[in-house]
Amino acid sequence: MAFHDALSWFDDQAAAREAAGLRRVLRPRTAGSTLVDLASNDYLGLARHPEVLDAAQVALRRWGGGSTGSRLVTGTTAEHELLERELAAFVDAEAGLVFASGYAANLGAVTALAGRDTLIVSDAGCHASLVDACRLSRSRVVVTPHADVDAVATALATRTEPRALVLTDSVFSADGDLAPLLALHRACREHGALLLVDEAHGIGVRGDGGRGLVHEVGLAGEPDVVVTATLSKSLAAQGGVVLGDARIRAHLIDTARTFIFDTGLAPAAVGAARGALAVLRREPERAAAVLGRARDLARITGVPDPESAVVSVILGDPQVAYDASLACLDRGLQVGCFRPPSVPAGTSRLRLTARANLTDPDLEVIGSVLVEVLSSAARPSVVPA
């Protein structure tokens, strides 16, 4: 019998991605790197803060390296419940529930809050975790144009399902723009829908002392608003959380599969997140510092002032964007490179993320590198809004 290579199609796929400039490689960080970092999501600059590291170490020694089981068996410690209460109090929510990752929090929340009797209305710019949650939900899904409240209202008004769930990021991860949360909430309330807001890029950056965009616009504590967030960005750790009405927390404990069947978040990560939150509560000015540094990056690159920590420099072609990111790296500057499917075709970009602890000397390096690299990169004559 002739041998048939069942993996040969991988070669064709890899060649097609190579031709399109869409191959991806892993580049391990090195300890003690001297690169200026504009690629990570360590917005508040807390990933190596002494208090964060100490808190992680205390939790590690007290509870061990792993959580030892699912949250419903042995994976819940007193540390987990303290973090949940502290996060809920920080954003003025009634209750919180910690998951093993932000991705798991979105998958668990959406699939538990939806179902065959529910319409999901999702913004076209939502994070991949929300997109995947829609696919797993068994719900009918309507994807509306980005930030189009009228389209959301129309979908809600014409639905046949008894329940509805509207999904949006608060700060969209590629462009860094803000969702029209107040208008979305009005549409949800008028049509009896829940609003789920992913605050992954909002916590620590937007709102009073970094409490997020939901808090900033006055929707904190509303019973028909569910907030999800990751602990891996501003809170310098790992994990995810769902925040909202206590009835939602109870429902998720009973029904969210990524909570019930996943191992609980490791104690060290829980401790680190608590440590980072304590620093943020004591030093709320860090949130404003992030936005200030983001404006500095916008000035250097000649793009409009950002509304978040994200500054996108659109170069259009994926290979051009990738080559520009490597040119930055060769010059001591690490930047993000977003290409399809992370962003729409024709909008490949350098994605720069501001940090509260960027120094003036850092900005000098950033300015000299980006001016040199971008002057030689082909940029589109019209930058999409």
Solvent accessible surface area in square Angstrom, and as a share of the most:
residue,aa,sasa,rsa
1,M,243,1.08
2,A,95,0.74
3,F,180,0.75
4,H,148,0.66
5,D,62,0.32
6,A,73,0.56
7,L,106,0.53
8,S,48,0.31
9,W,142,0.50
10,F,97,0.40
11,D,95,0.49
12,D,101,0.52
13,Q,84,0.37
14,A,23,0.18
15,A,63,0.49
16,A,63,0.49
17,R,103,0.38
18,E,107,0.48
19,A,93,0.72
20,A,49,0.38
21,G,5,0.05
22,L,36,0.18
23,R,98,0.36
24,R,118,0.43
25,V,88,0.50
26,L,172,0.85
27,R,121,0.44
28,P,118,0.74
29,R,215,0.78
30,T,97,0.56
31,A,113,0.87
32,G,76,0.73
33,S,57,0.37
34,T,136,0.79
35,L,67,0.33
36,V,19,0.11
37,D,38,0.20
38,L,0,0.00
39,A,30,0.23
40,S,42,0.27
41,N,43,0.22
42,D,25,0.13
43,Y,1,0.00
44,L,0,0.00
45,G,12,0.11
46,L,0,0.00
47,A,44,0.34
48,R,194,0.71
49,H,33,0.15
50,P,91,0.57
51,E,69,0.31
52,V,2,0.01
53,L,80,0.40
54,D,83,0.43
55,A,28,0.21
56,A,20,0.16
57,Q,90,0.40
58,V,76,0.44
59,A,0,0.00
60,L,75,0.37
61,R,194,0.71
62,R,155,0.57
63,W,96,0.34
64,G,30,0.28
65,G,56,0.54
66,G,37,0.36
67,S,6,0.04
68,T,112,0.65
69,G,16,0.15
70,S,20,0.13
71,R,17,0.06
72,L,92,0.46
73,V,118,0.68
74,T,77,0.45
75,G,0,0.00
76,T,51,0.29
77,T,15,0.09
78,A,58,0.45
79,E,13,0.06
80,H,0,0.00
81,E,71,0.32
82,L,63,0.31
83,L,0,0.00
84,E,4,0.02
85,R,145,0.53
86,E,50,0.22
87,L,6,0.03
88,A,5,0.04
89,A,60,0.47
90,F,1,0.01
91,V,12,0.07
92,D,78,0.40
93,A,19,0.15
94,E,117,0.53
95,A,15,0.12
96,G,3,0.03
97,L,0,0.00
98,V,1,0.00
99,F,4,0.02
100,A,25,0.19
101,S,36,0.23
102,G,16,0.15
103,Y,89,0.34
104,A,11,0.08
105,A,0,0.00
106,N,5,0.03
107,L,31,0.16
108,G,0,0.00
109,A,0,0.00
110,V,0,0.00
111,T,31,0.18
112,A,14,0.11
113,L,13,0.07
114,A,10,0.07
115,G,5,0.05
116,R,184,0.67
117,D,63,0.33
118,T,1,0.00
119,L,1,0.00
120,I,0,0.00
121,V,0,0.00
122,S,3,0.02
123,D,15,0.08
124,A,62,0.48
125,G,33,0.32
126,C,12,0.07
127,H,71,0.32
128,A,56,0.43
129,S,2,0.01
130,L,0,0.00
131,V,53,0.31
132,D,41,0.21
133,A,0,0.00
134,C,10,0.06
135,R,184,0.67
136,L,111,0.55
137,S,2,0.01
138,R,152,0.56
139,S,16,0.10
140,R,117,0.43
141,V,50,0.29
142,V,43,0.24
143,V,98,0.56
144,T,4,0.03
145,P,80,0.50
146,H,76,0.34
147,A,41,0.32
148,D,49,0.26
149,V,31,0.18
150,D,112,0.58
151,A,27,0.21
152,V,7,0.04
153,A,28,0.22
154,T,82,0.48
155,A,12,0.10
156,L,2,0.01
157,A,63,0.48
158,T,98,0.57
159,R,47,0.17
160,T,126,0.74
161,E,26,0.12
162,P,99,0.63
163,R,101,0.37
164,A,6,0.05
165,L,1,0.00
166,V,2,0.01
167,L,1,0.01
168,T,1,0.01
169,D,4,0.02
170,S,0,0.00
171,V,1,0.00
172,F,7,0.03
173,S,23,0.15
174,A,20,0.15
175,D,67,0.35
176,G,3,0.03
177,D,39,0.20
178,L,40,0.20
179,A,7,0.05
180,P,43,0.27
181,L,3,0.01
182,L,81,0.40
183,A,26,0.20
184,L,9,0.04
185,H,13,0.06
186,R,154,0.56
187,A,7,0.06
188,C,0,0.00
189,R,124,0.45
190,E,136,0.61
191,H,43,0.19
192,G,58,0.56
193,A,5,0.04
194,L,45,0.22
195,L,0,0.00
196,L,0,0.00
197,V,0,0.00
198,D,9,0.05
199,E,2,0.01
200,A,16,0.13
201,H,12,0.05
202,G,0,0.00
203,I,11,0.06
204,G,0,0.00
205,V,2,0.01
206,R,40,0.15
207,G,20,0.19
208,D,98,0.51
209,G,11,0.10
210,G,0,0.00
211,R,52,0.19
212,G,0,0.00
213,L,5,0.02
214,V,7,0.04
215,H,43,0.19
216,E,75,0.34
217,V,44,0.25
218,G,54,0.52
219,L,9,0.05
220,A,32,0.25
221,G,53,0.51
222,E,51,0.23
223,P,71,0.45
224,D,26,0.13
225,V,7,0.04
226,V,0,0.00
227,V,14,0.08
228,T,1,0.01
229,A,7,0.05
230,T,12,0.07
231,L,1,0.01
232,S,49,0.32
233,K,30,0.13
234,S,3,0.02
235,L,3,0.02
236,A,18,0.14
237,A,25,0.19
238,Q,107,0.48
239,G,1,0.01
240,G,0,0.00
241,V,2,0.01
242,V,4,0.02
243,L,3,0.02
244,G,10,0.09
245,D,20,0.10
246,A,42,0.32
247,R,177,0.65
248,I,18,0.09
249,R,65,0.24
250,A,56,0.44
251,H,75,0.33
252,L,0,0.00
253,I,43,0.22
254,D,108,0.56
255,T,57,0.33
256,A,0,0.00
257,R,164,0.60
258,T,35,0.20
259,F,8,0.03
260,I,37,0.19
261,F,142,0.59
262,D,56,0.29
263,T,75,0.44
264,G,7,0.07
265,L,7,0.04
266,A,36,0.28
267,P,1,0.00
268,A,27,0.21
269,A,17,0.13
270,V,0,0.00
271,G,0,0.00
272,A,10,0.08
273,A,0,0.00
274,R,60,0.22
275,G,8,0.08
276,A,0,0.00
277,L,3,0.02
278,A,51,0.39
279,V,0,0.00
280,L,0,0.00
281,R,115,0.42
282,R,130,0.48
283,E,40,0.18
284,P,59,0.37
285,E,109,0.49
286,R,41,0.15
287,A,5,0.04
288,A,67,0.52
289,A,39,0.30
290,V,0,0.00
291,L,31,0.15
292,G,22,0.21
293,R,48,0.18
294,A,0,0.00
295,R,114,0.42
296,D,30,0.16
297,L,0,0.00
298,A,0,0.00
299,R,163,0.59
300,I,32,0.16
301,T,7,0.04
302,G,67,0.64
303,V,25,0.15
304,P,118,0.74
305,D,100,0.52
306,P,26,0.16
307,E,82,0.37
308,S,1,0.00
309,A,1,0.01
310,V,2,0.01
311,V,3,0.01
312,S,20,0.13
313,V,0,0.00
314,I,11,0.06
315,L,6,0.03
316,G,11,0.10
317,D,68,0.35
318,P,25,0.16
319,Q,74,0.33
320,V,40,0.23
321,A,0,0.00
322,Y,43,0.16
323,D,71,0.37
324,A,5,0.04
325,S,13,0.08
326,L,52,0.26
327,A,25,0.19
328,C,0,0.00
329,L,49,0.25
330,D,121,0.62
331,R,104,0.38
332,G,25,0.24
333,L,0,0.00
334,Q,49,0.22
335,V,14,0.08
336,G,12,0.12
337,C,36,0.21
338,F,50,0.21
339,R,14,0.05
340,P,25,0.16
341,P,126,0.79
342,S,68,0.44
343,V,6,0.03
344,P,93,0.59
345,A,89,0.69
346,G,49,0.47
347,T,18,0.10
348,S,0,0.00
349,R,6,0.02
350,L,0,0.00
351,R,10,0.04
352,L,0,0.00
353,T,0,0.00
354,A,0,0.00
355,R,29,0.11
356,A,18,0.14
357,N,69,0.36
358,L,5,0.03
359,T,65,0.38
360,D,88,0.46
361,P,88,0.55
362,D,30,0.16
363,L,19,0.10
364,E,128,0.57
365,V,60,0.35
366,I,0,0.00
367,G,14,0.13
368,S,71,0.46
369,V,10,0.05
370,L,1,0.00
371,V,91,0.52
372,E,90,0.40
373,V,6,0.04
374,L,14,0.07
375,S,93,0.60
376,S,97,0.62
377,A,18,0.14
378,A,72,0.55
379,R,97,0.35
380,P,43,0.27
381,S,119,0.77
382,V,118,0.68
383,V,81,0.46
384,P,61,0.39
385,A,143,1.11
